[in-house]
Structure formats: structure tokens, C-alpha cells
Amino acid sequence: MTESTASPSSSPSASSSSPSAGSAVVRTRFAPSPTGFIHLGNIRSALYPWAFARSKGGVFVLRIEDTDVERSSDASVEVILEGMAWLDLDIDEGPFYQMQRMDRYREVLASMLEQGLAYPCYMSTEELDALREQQRAEGLKPRYDGRWRPEPGKVLPTPPEGVKPVTRFRNPLDGVVVWDDAVKGRIEIANDELDDLVIARPDGTPTYNFCVVVDDADMQITHVIRGDDHVNNTPRQINILRALGHTPPVYAHLPTVLNEQGEKMSKRAGAMAVTQYRDEGFLPEAVLNYLARLGWAHGDAEIFSREQFVSWFDLDHLGKSPAQYDPEKLKWLNSHYIKTGDPVRLAALTAPFMAALGVDVDAPGAPDWVGVVTLMKDRAATLKELADSAVMFYREPAPTAEELAHHVTEAVKPAIAALRDALTNVDWNRAAINPVFKQVLAAHTLKMPVLAMPVRLLVAGTTHTPSIDAVLELFGKDRVLSRLANGIA
């Protein structure tokens, strides 16, 4: 095999060796179809082969299976690439696009026809439908009956004029297709259960199962880790691989990811695009951690780093049962990573959410943005929530008349005035602000909430804030003194 470069236009060449035997290096692939946005269930099928390749020092290939021209879109490709980049699922080769490999597929098709591994079939769609209807009526499994399959001594019908044939693979008539699935265990399918698969349409364009086989062979894929909706395709792909002289890769078919209602996760059932999690303020490390546990486990470990995941990952601990998406657990994980995250990085990631709210965190005289994030991050489950809670530091307070009447009473106004006066002459940090509160509370025989609540309301516009001394420190002395004075005027 000629090594390909990691560019969209690169294309691997044919290889006479088998996928598994031809390369001592583990080679995995992610092969999405860009017929809709990629959701968490899809991206898990990228995470596991990526992790396996990284854990084994192997190669991770991205292949875009875009032969469904009517449904494929550049926008869907962009979501795939953006989602993988956001999660830092770096690729070693590709992306390869199947539509750019049509000459290669036609080359293999011509060779198979020449070798008798495939044959033209002139059976029309109407004839095939009628045959299947008859078979169902007779209690038989609907299937192509091989009427155009060449056999020794068999006389084939005369090809009808003006009809372009499909190309069918000559599937073995007897024997069993067997593979040891890394997730499901040993699977056996009798060849007499499989009919001769169409591998090219009348216009000569190859079909999905054929393209996959050629790609996996040319790219020397050693391990195919994919969803279990492909199990039925596997025996056909194995037979074509073997007919072409290749040893099949190791297959690992992952159980379905279910949504909150216990149905298969899909865009039709309300699944979000991976990039939407980014736009909702989730951290990539939290999503990666969550996805890793959505069908794989390392003991009881719930929270782990990317590096730990790669070092621990293997195929032996992939789950055999469907995994159910739990948005609350994902939020819990995200809040953990926000709480423990570097404030400088979190500040940079949250700034766009503030900008979306009309706030410039770097405006002259604005509160220290990293300081605000440091104070507020313990209370947020997403970066969006963090931004929503941080807005109070950058906007004028606007408490309602009812709130003011309830908290800024005539009885507490003298204490607020005393607090303002006492704060005028202190160094502006929470260590100095805190004792002033205690002194005023003692002098006016008040409890902290009675004074802190109105001060919060007047300065921040809300009674829900972290520790009042830390909040006042970030607002700045001039702003605090001015707002307290206006509040009791």
C-alpha cells in the first residue's frame, strides 16, 4: 500500500495484502455518511476507534462515505469535521471521500467481472418485486433467485435489448461465514441465507457494501469498530473481501445508544448535533469523558482524563448492552470540569457567550474577567450558565420595586449607610471588606442576611450571589460606593 497524505483529495492505492496481515500497525477508521448532522451516538463510533488506535500506537483514518449524492451535503461534512476537531479526535490519514474514489471502484469491479467473481444481472426491479411477492406467498424468504448467475452447464436467458444490468457479487452457495466479534462474540451466518448482492447499479455506480470493502482493503484497516446496525452487512463484506484475496479485519459492533425515551438515538428523535453541545457551553473534555463511559468501562472510574482513557482503552471492556443517554449525568460531568478547570482557559471559552449577551468583558473599567470566572464557576453546569450568572458584573442593576421594598427597608438603610461610610477608607479586597461587615452588623445588632441581601440587590441587581465580600471586591470600590449611595438616597 502506498501511504496517503492527510489531505481531502488524497486517495489510498490498491494493496495486494490483506487488511490485517498487510500491516503490523493497528489501523482503525471512522466512516460517517454526511446525510445529516452527527450526534453523540454517531461520534461514539469515532471515539472508540480513535482511542484504540492511540492506545496501540496505530493509525486512525477518516473516510467520508458520500455516495448518497442526493442526501449528502457539505454542511454535514463540516459538522463532522468541526465535531471531531472540537473533541480533539485527531486523524492520521484523510479525510478520504468515496466520490473521489470512483475510478478505483470501477477498476475493481472490472477485475471481478473478468475473474468471474461478479456478473451482470438483467433482472428488472419489477421482476424482482414480483419474485419476492411470490416467495412471501409461499412462505419463503424473499431473495434474488440467481437466474442470471453463470454456472457450469447453465444456459442464461438472452439479455433484453436496451436494458442496462446491475452487477452482482457471486456469493458462495454453501459454507458458513464466521467471525469472532470483539463485542458480540462468535457469529455464524450460513451462505445459503445470503443472495448475490448488487455491487453496482445499472449506471455503473458502486453500492455501499462494495465501496466499504474496497476502502477497508486499500486502507489496510485492521479493526472495524462500528455500530451494530452494520452486523447484517458484515457477512457480505467478509465474503467480498475474501473473494478479493484479503483477510477480514477484526470486527467490533457497538450496541445502540438510546435516547432518554429508550429509543435509538437519532436526529428524527430529537438528538442534538455534536457541535450544538459546544454551542450550549459544554466542555470537550466533559463530552469525551461522558461518551467514553457510554458503552465502555474501566472498573468504577467515572471521571478520568483523556490521557487515562487512551491508556486504559481496550476492546475487552466494551459493553454488550445498549447504553442510554442521560443528559443530567453529562451536565454533572460538565459542572465538575468547570469547577476544576483553569480559570484563564474558562474565561477565554466563556467570553463568546458574554459577547452574545452584548457584554465586552475587556471594556475599560470592567471588572476583572478572570476573577469573575474564578468566583462564579462553581455555580455553573455549562459555560452558557456561567455567562448568564456573570452578566451582573457588567450591567447596571435593575431590581424591581417589589424587591427593593422587601429588602431595602427603612429599618436597614442606616446600616447600609454605615457600611458605605466604613468601606470608603478600606483597602479594596475581600480580606478587608469582611471585617467591615461584621463591625456594622454588631453595631446595628443585625444578622448577615438582613444586611447582605439589600447590598447584593443594590450592587448586583440580584440577591443570589456568592460570598458578598468576594462579589464587592470584583465590582470595585467606586462602583460599590456609588450604587449603595444611590440605593438609599
C-alpha positions in Angstrom: 0.0 0.0 0.0 1.2 3.5 -0.8 0.8 5.7 2.2 -1.6 8.6 1.6 -1.2 12.1 2.8 -3.7 13.7 5.2 -5.5 15.9 2.6 -9.1 15.8 1.4 -8.0 14.9 -2.1 -5.7 12.1 -1.2 -6.6 8.5 -2.2 -5.1 5.3 -1.0 -3.9 2.9 -3.7 -4.7 -0.7 -4.1 -3.0 -3.2 -2.0 -2.4 -6.9 -2.6 -2.1 -7.7 1.0 -4.9 -8.3 3.5 -6.1 -5.5 5.8 -4.9 -7.3 8.9 -2.0 -9.3 7.7 -0.6 -6.5 5.5 0.1 -4.1 8.3 1.7 -4.8 11.7 0.3 -1.4 12.8 -3.2 -1.2 14.1 -5.3 0.8 11.6 -8.8 1.9 12.5 -11.3 4.1 10.7 -14.4 6.3 11.2 -16.6 6.3 8.2 -19.6 8.5 8.6 -22.2 9.3 5.9 -22.8 13.1 5.6 -26.5 12.7 5.2 -27.4 14.6 8.3 -25.7 16.1 11.4 -23.5 13.9 13.5 -24.9 13.3 17.1 -23.4 11.7 20.2 -24.4 8.2 19.1 -22.5 8.7 15.9 -19.4 10.4 17.4 -19.0 7.5 19.8 -18.3 5.4 16.7 -15.4 7.8 16.1 -14.2 8.0 19.7 -13.6 4.2 20.2 -11.6 3.5 17.0 -9.6 6.7 17.7 -8.9 5.6 21.3 -7.9 2.1 20.2 -5.6 3.4 17.5 -4.0 5.8 20.0 -3.7 3.1 22.7 -1.9 0.8 20.3 0.3 3.5 18.7 -1.7 2.9 15.5 -3.3 4.9 12.7 -6.7 6.5 12.7 -8.3 7.1 9.3 -11.3 9.4 8.5 -13.4 8.3 5.5 -16.4 10.2 4.3 -18.9 7.8 2.7 -20.7 10.3 0.5 -22.0 8.1 -2.3 -25.6 9.0 -1.4 -25.4 12.1 -3.6 -29.0 13.2 -3.1 -28.8 13.3 0.7 -25.1 14.1 1.3 -24.2 17.7 2.0 -21.1 19.9 2.5 -22.8 21.2 5.7 -23.0 17.7 7.2 -19.3 17.2 6.3 -18.5 20.4 8.1 -20.3 19.3 11.3 -18.4 16.0 11.2 -15.0 17.8 10.9 -15.9 20.5 13.4 -17.2 18.0 15.9 -14.1 15.8 15.7 -11.8 18.9 15.9 -13.7 20.2 19.0 -13.3 16.8 20.7 -9.7 16.7 19.5 -10.1 13.4 17.7 -7.1 14.0 15.5 -6.9 11.9 12.3 -3.7 10.5 10.8 -5.0 9.9 7.3 -7.8 11.5 5.4 -10.4 12.7 5.1 -11.0 10.4 2.1 -14.1 10.9 0.1 -15.7 7.9 -1.6 -17.0 10.1 -4.5 -13.3 10.8 -5.3 -12.5 7.1 -5.5 -15.0 6.1 -8.2 -12.2 5.2 -10.7 -10.8 2.8 -8.1 -14.1 1.1 -7.5 -14.7 0.7 -11.3 -11.3 -0.8 -11.6 -12.1 -3.4 -9.0 -15.5 -4.1 -10.5 -14.0 -4.7 -13.9 -11.4 -7.1 -12.4 -14.2 -9.0 -10.6 -16.2 -9.4 -13.7 -13.2 -10.6 -15.6 -12.4 -13.1 -12.9 -16.0 -14.4 -12.7 -16.3 -13.1 -9.1 -19.2 -10.9 -10.3 -21.7 -11.0 -13.1 -24.2 -8.8 -14.9 -27.8 -9.3 -13.9 -30.6 -8.0 -16.2 -33.5 -8.7 -13.8 -35.7 -5.7 -13.7 -37.0 -4.1 -10.5 -40.5 -5.2 -11.4 -39.4 -8.8 -11.9 -37.6 -8.8 -8.6 -40.6 -7.3 -6.8 -42.9 -10.0 -8.3 -40.5 -12.7 -7.4 -40.3 -11.6 -3.8 -44.1 -11.3 -3.6 -44.4 -14.8 -4.8 -41.8 -16.1 -2.3 -43.6 -14.4 0.5 -46.9 -16.0 -0.6 -45.2 -19.4 -0.5 -43.7 -18.7 3.0 -40.2 -18.4 1.7 -37.6 -15.8 2.5 -37.7 -13.0 -0.2 -34.4 -13.1 -2.2 -32.9 -13.0 -5.6 -33.0 -16.4 -7.2 -29.8 -16.3 -9.1 -31.4 -16.6 -12.5 -28.6 -14.6 -14.2 -25.8 -16.2 -12.2 -23.4 -18.1 -14.5 -22.9 -21.8 -13.6 -21.3 -24.7 -15.5 -23.8 -26.1 -18.0 -26.4 -23.4 -17.2 -28.0 -21.6 -20.2 -28.6 -18.0 -19.3 -31.5 -16.0 -20.7 -30.9 -13.7 -23.7 -30.1 -10.2 -22.3 -33.0 -7.9 -23.1 -32.4 -5.1 -25.5 -31.9 -1.6 -24.1 -31.6 -2.8 -20.5 -28.5 -1.9 -18.5 -27.7 -4.6 -16.0 -26.7 -4.3 -12.3 -23.6 -6.1 -11.2 -24.0 -8.8 -8.6 -21.3 -10.4 -6.4 -21.1 -14.2 -6.8 -21.7 -15.2 -3.2 -20.6 -18.7 -2.1 -23.5 -21.1 -2.3 -22.6 -23.2 0.7 -20.5 -23.0 3.8 -20.7 -20.6 6.7 -19.4 -17.0 7.3 -17.9 -17.0 10.8 -16.2 -14.2 12.7 -15.3 -13.6 16.3 -16.8 -10.2 17.1 -14.9 -8.3 19.7 -18.2 -7.2 21.3 -20.8 -9.8 20.4 -18.6 -12.9 20.4 -18.7 -15.6 17.7 -21.3 -15.0 14.9 -22.1 -17.5 12.2 -24.2 -16.9 9.1 -24.9 -19.7 6.5 -24.1 -18.6 3.0 -27.3 -20.0 1.7 -29.0 -17.3 3.8 -27.3 -14.7 1.6 -28.2 -14.0 -2.0 -26.0 -12.4 -4.6 -25.5 -8.8 -3.6 -25.8 -6.0 -6.1 -22.4 -4.3 -6.0 -23.0 -1.8 -8.9 -26.2 -0.1 -10.2 -27.2 -0.1 -13.9 -25.3 3.2 -14.4 -22.2 1.6 -13.1 -22.0 3.4 -9.7 -20.9 1.1 -6.9 -23.1 0.3 -3.9 -22.3 0.9 -0.3 -21.2 -2.5 0.8 -18.9 -2.8 -2.2 -17.2 0.6 -1.6 -16.7 -0.2 2.1 -14.9 -3.5 1.2 -12.6 -1.8 -1.3 -11.8 1.0 1.1 -11.1 -1.2 4.0 -8.8 -3.3 1.9 -7.0 -0.4 0.2 -6.6 1.4 3.5 -5.5 -1.8 5.3 -7.9 -1.4 8.1 -7.2 -3.9 10.8 -10.1 -3.2 13.2 -13.6 -2.1 12.2 -15.3 -0.6 15.3 -18.8 0.5 14.4 -22.5 0.4 15.3 -24.3 -2.9 15.5 -26.7 -1.8 12.8 -23.9 -3.0 10.4 -23.9 -6.6 11.7 -26.1 -7.7 8.8 -23.7 -6.2 6.3 -20.6 -7.9 7.8 -21.0 -11.4 6.3 -21.5 -10.0 2.8 -18.4 -7.7 3.3 -16.4 -10.6 4.6 -17.2 -12.7 1.5 -16.3 -10.0 -0.9 -13.0 -9.3 1.0 -12.1 -13.0 0.8 -13.0 -13.2 -2.9 -10.6 -10.3 -3.5 -7.9 -12.2 -1.6 -7.9 -10.3 1.7 -8.2 -11.4 5.3 -11.1 -9.6 7.0 -10.3 -7.2 9.8 -11.3 -7.7 13.4 -14.9 -6.5 13.8 -16.4 -4.9 17.0 -20.0 -4.0 16.7 -21.1 -1.5 19.3 -24.6 -1.7 20.9 -27.0 1.1 20.1 -27.1 4.4 22.0 -30.6 5.0 23.3 -32.1 8.4 23.9 -33.9 9.5 27.1 -37.1 7.7 26.0 -35.2 4.4 25.4 -35.4 4.7 21.6 -32.4 4.6 19.3 -30.7 8.0 19.3 -31.3 9.8 16.0 -31.9 13.3 14.7 -35.5 12.3 14.0 -35.9 11.6 17.7 -34.5 14.9 18.8 -30.8 14.2 19.1 -28.6 17.3 19.1 -25.7 17.7 16.7 -22.3 17.3 18.5 -21.5 20.9 17.7 -24.6 22.0 19.5 -23.1 20.8 22.7 -20.2 23.1 22.1 -22.7 25.9 21.4 -24.6 25.2 24.6 -21.5 25.6 26.7 -20.3 22.1 27.2 -16.5 21.4 27.5 -15.0 18.9 25.1 -13.3 17.0 27.9 -16.6 16.5 29.7 -18.3 15.3 26.5 -15.4 13.0 25.7 -15.4 11.6 29.3 -19.2 11.1 29.1 -19.0 9.4 25.7 -16.2 7.1 26.8 -18.5 5.7 29.5 -21.4 5.3 27.2 -20.6 1.8 26.3 -17.1 1.1 27.9 -15.9 1.0 31.4 -12.6 0.8 33.4 -13.6 -0.6 36.7 -15.7 2.0 38.6 -13.9 5.0 37.2 -16.4 7.8 36.3 -14.1 10.8 35.9 -10.8 10.5 34.0 -8.6 12.4 31.8 -8.2 12.0 28.0 -4.7 10.5 28.7 -6.1 8.0 31.2 -8.8 7.0 28.8 -6.4 6.3 26.0 -4.0 4.3 28.3 -6.9 2.2 29.7 -8.9 1.7 26.5 -9.3 -1.8 25.1 -11.9 -3.8 23.2 -12.4 -6.3 26.0 -14.4 -3.9 28.2 -16.8 -2.6 25.6 -20.4 -3.1 26.8 -22.7 -5.6 25.2 -26.0 -3.9 26.1 -27.4 -0.7 24.7 -26.3 2.4 26.6 -28.8 5.1 27.5 -28.1 8.8 27.2 -28.5 10.7 30.4 -28.4 14.5 30.0 -28.3 15.1 33.7 -25.1 13.0 34.1 -23.5 14.8 31.2 -24.3 18.1 32.9 -22.9 16.8 36.2 -19.7 15.9 34.5 -19.6 19.2 32.8 -20.0 21.1 36.0 -17.2 19.1 37.5 -14.8 20.1 34.7 -15.9 23.7 35.0 -15.4 23.7 38.8 -11.9 22.2 38.5 -11.0 24.0 35.3 -8.3 26.6 34.8 -10.0 30.0 35.2 -7.9 31.6 32.4 -9.0 28.9 29.9 -12.6 29.0 31.1 -12.6 32.8 30.8 -11.4 32.6 27.1 -14.1 29.9 26.4 -16.9 31.8 28.1 -16.1 35.3 26.6 -18.0 34.5 23.3 -21.1 33.6 25.4 -20.8 37.0 27.1 -20.4 38.7 23.7 -23.6 37.0 22.6 -25.3 38.7 25.6 -23.9 42.1 24.5 -21.1 42.3 27.0 -17.5 43.2 26.3 -15.6 41.7 29.2 -12.4 43.7 28.2 -14.1 47.1 28.2 -12.2 49.8 30.1 -13.1 49.8 33.8 -14.9 46.5 33.6 -14.5 44.0 36.5 -11.6 41.6 36.1 -13.0 38.9 33.8 -10.8 36.0 35.1 -11.6 37.0 38.6 -15.3 36.9 37.8 -15.0 33.5 36.3 -13.0 32.2 39.2 -15.7 33.3 41.6 -18.7 32.2 39.6 -17.6 28.9 38.0 -18.5 26.7 41.0 -22.2 27.6 40.4 -22.4 26.7 36.7 -23.1 23.5 34.8 -22.3 25.0 31.4 -20.4 27.9 30.0 -23.7 29.4 29.0 -24.9 29.3 32.6 -21.6 30.8 33.7 -22.1 33.7 31.3 -25.6 34.2 32.4 -24.6 34.4 36.0 -21.6 36.7 35.3 -23.6 39.3 33.4 -24.5 41.0 36.7 -20.9 42.3 37.0 -21.2 44.1 33.6 -24.6 45.7 33.7 -26.4 48.3 35.7 -28.6 46.7 38.4 -32.3 46.8 37.8 -34.1 45.4 40.8 -37.9 45.5 40.8 -39.8 47.9 43.0 -41.1 44.8 44.9 -37.6 43.5 45.6 -36.4 47.0 46.8 -39.4 47.3 49.1 -38.9 43.9 50.5 -35.1 44.1 51.1 -34.1 47.8 51.3 -36.3 48.8 54.2 -36.2 52.0 56.2 -35.0 49.9 59.1 -31.9 48.6 57.3 -31.0 51.8 55.4 -29.0 53.3 58.4 -26.9 50.1 58.4 -26.3 50.3 54.6 -25.2 54.0 55.0 -22.9 53.0 57.8 -21.4 50.2 55.7 -20.9 52.5 52.8 -19.1 55.1 55.0 -16.9 52.4 56.6 -16.0 50.9 53.2 -14.8 54.3 52.0 -11.5 54.1 53.8 -10.5 50.4 53.5 -8.1 48.6 51.1 -10.4 47.1 48.4 -10.1 43.3 48.9 -12.3 40.8 50.5 -10.0 40.3 53.5 -10.6 44.0 54.4 -14.2 44.1 53.4 -15.3 41.2 55.5 -14.4 42.7 58.9 -16.3 45.9 58.0 -19.5 43.9 57.5 -19.0 42.3 60.9 -18.5 45.6 62.6 -21.6 47.2 61.1 -23.7 44.1 61.9 -22.6 44.2 65.5 -23.2 48.0 65.8 -26.7 47.6 64.4 -27.5 44.2 66.0 -28.3 42.6 62.7 -27.7 39.2 61.2 -25.7 38.9 58.0 -28.6 38.1 55.6 -30.5 41.3 56.7 -27.7 43.5 55.5 -26.1 41.3 52.8 -29.4 40.8 50.8 -30.1 44.5 50.2 -26.4 45.2 49.5 -26.4 42.4 46.9 -29.6 43.8 45.4 -28.3 47.4 45.2 -24.9 46.5 43.8 -25.6 43.4 41.7 -29.3 43.6 41.0 -29.9 40.2 42.5 -30.0 38.6 45.9 -28.4 35.4 44.5 -24.6 35.8 44.5 -21.6 34.1 46.0 -20.0 35.5 49.2 -20.7 39.2 49.4 -17.2 40.3 50.3 -15.8 38.5 47.1 -18.6 40.0 45.0 -18.0 43.5 46.2 -14.2 43.2 45.6 -14.8 42.4 42.0 -17.3 45.2 41.4 -14.7 47.7 42.5 -14.8 50.4 45.2 -16.2 53.3 43.2 -19.0 51.2 41.7 -20.0 49.7 45.0 -20.0 53.0 46.9 -21.9 54.8 44.2 -24.6 52.1 44.0 -25.1 51.9 47.7 -25.4 55.7 47.9 -28.0 55.7 45.1 -29.9 52.9 46.7 -30.5 54.7 50.0 -30.9 58.2 48.6 
